[in-house]
């Protein structure tokens, strides 16, 4: 099996040059820039258009102090564990969290010089795992995370007090993992989290985080949350089975509406470029989901491939013209304002038809091929082997403009690399997929 896998991967590499020439749309929206690391970057924090940080596996923290013109690796003092979160109040004061998840508890990293040096301490309760940071100002902040507890500090982290979590609206599950926090003002805030295949949960406070109320709102965990105004709050999430999803409240967090993007991947981050234009990295799906109506329920999402088939785990915007994303193997991508047409302040809906990478890939026995149509067209999908021999034709018929999915079921093919081609009017594009039994 290992030899077969190597052969398949070698075949994929050999045909990449041909296939990559067929799909360049991702470069229109995001441009890859040089990175100082090959470590996966899963968290980021952009303070302004000058200072920014990203963090990830093996204690990696990188920084820019010149608006992203270049990034440098900082010495975090952590080499064995991933950085689970990073947060800065200003260009000097910041925190980061790392965990071994088994024996040593949580490592709390703090810097007072922008990350050039870090002091490391152990969180006082070694029985819990905290993985998320949120500070309202230089004194008041919150830790929460995998263990489901929430802690508040009023002295810049010198001491922490456990917050009370009410069980009235969602009993039993109130201790589920909590992934992100966001506040409307000093008093009202929200957290999101949950557990795979069980529940997506929102927690709300109206007394500066002393007490939190629990709401069960989705069938999958939620990974990021943004408070847009006193009425609208949106949270993104999903899992490996259902794909990327959202839960949105329009009445201040009392009622939540669940929606799906219809794309594979997990909505790990919510990045607003403008009040309307919302980007959601889809992690392992190697794409972004884009919404042009601030993620409103039933508004369309568009799938935008990430550059070079990279997996983007975190993205942030500071202004409509300044945004970065970070991901697998040290990937750094910068938002390309020149192509979008930012000069007139308007967002452009993707208008070109495109074919996306099938997911899962490799697969057995089934996979889904997603594609976007600029207008209604008659769609035909053809399967070939690597020698160019036609194996099967699937007539999809007339499909509507927008996002569409085709489920491919193995019909007795042997393990190997195959090519699938879509034809829709004048649009023709091909990609590879790997069947691995």
Secondary structure as GFF3:
##gff-version 3
##sequence-region A 1 437
A	DSSP	alpha_helix	2	20	.	.	.	ID=ss1
A	DSSP	alpha_helix	26	29	.	.	.	ID=ss2
A	DSSP	beta_strand	30	33	.	.	.	ID=ss3
A	DSSP	beta_strand	41	46	.	.	.	ID=ss4
A	DSSP	beta_strand	52	56	.	.	.	ID=ss5
A	DSSP	three_ten_helix	57	59	.	.	.	ID=ss6
A	DSSP	beta_strand	61	64	.	.	.	ID=ss7
A	DSSP	beta_strand	72	74	.	.	.	ID=ss8
A	DSSP	beta_strand	83	88	.	.	.	ID=ss9
A	DSSP	beta_strand	94	99	.	.	.	ID=ss10
A	DSSP	beta_strand	106	111	.	.	.	ID=ss11
A	DSSP	beta_strand	119	122	.	.	.	ID=ss12
A	DSSP	beta_strand	132	135	.	.	.	ID=ss13
A	DSSP	beta_strand	141	144	.	.	.	ID=ss14
A	DSSP	beta_strand	150	153	.	.	.	ID=ss15
A	DSSP	beta_strand	161	162	.	.	.	ID=ss16
A	DSSP	beta_strand	164	166	.	.	.	ID=ss17
A	DSSP	beta_strand	178	183	.	.	.	ID=ss18
A	DSSP	beta_strand	189	195	.	.	.	ID=ss19
A	DSSP	beta_strand	199	205	.	.	.	ID=ss20
A	DSSP	beta_strand	211	218	.	.	.	ID=ss21
A	DSSP	beta_strand	222	227	.	.	.	ID=ss22
A	DSSP	beta_strand	233	239	.	.	.	ID=ss23
A	DSSP	beta_strand	243	249	.	.	.	ID=ss24
A	DSSP	beta_strand	257	260	.	.	.	ID=ss25
A	DSSP	beta_strand	271	272	.	.	.	ID=ss26
A	DSSP	beta_strand	278	281	.	.	.	ID=ss27
A	DSSP	beta_strand	287	291	.	.	.	ID=ss28
A	DSSP	beta_strand	301	305	.	.	.	ID=ss29
A	DSSP	three_ten_helix	307	309	.	.	.	ID=ss30
A	DSSP	beta_strand	312	319	.	.	.	ID=ss31
A	DSSP	beta_strand	322	327	.	.	.	ID=ss32
A	DSSP	three_ten_helix	328	330	.	.	.	ID=ss33
A	DSSP	beta_strand	332	335	.	.	.	ID=ss34
A	DSSP	alpha_helix	337	340	.	.	.	ID=ss35
A	DSSP	three_ten_helix	342	344	.	.	.	ID=ss36
A	DSSP	beta_strand	354	355	.	.	.	ID=ss37
A	DSSP	beta_strand	366	373	.	.	.	ID=ss38
A	DSSP	beta_strand	377	384	.	.	.	ID=ss39
A	DSSP	beta_strand	390	399	.	.	.	ID=ss40
A	DSSP	beta_strand	402	409	.	.	.	ID=ss41
A	DSSP	beta_strand	416	424	.	.	.	ID=ss42
A	DSSP	beta_strand	427	435	.	.	.	ID=ss43
###
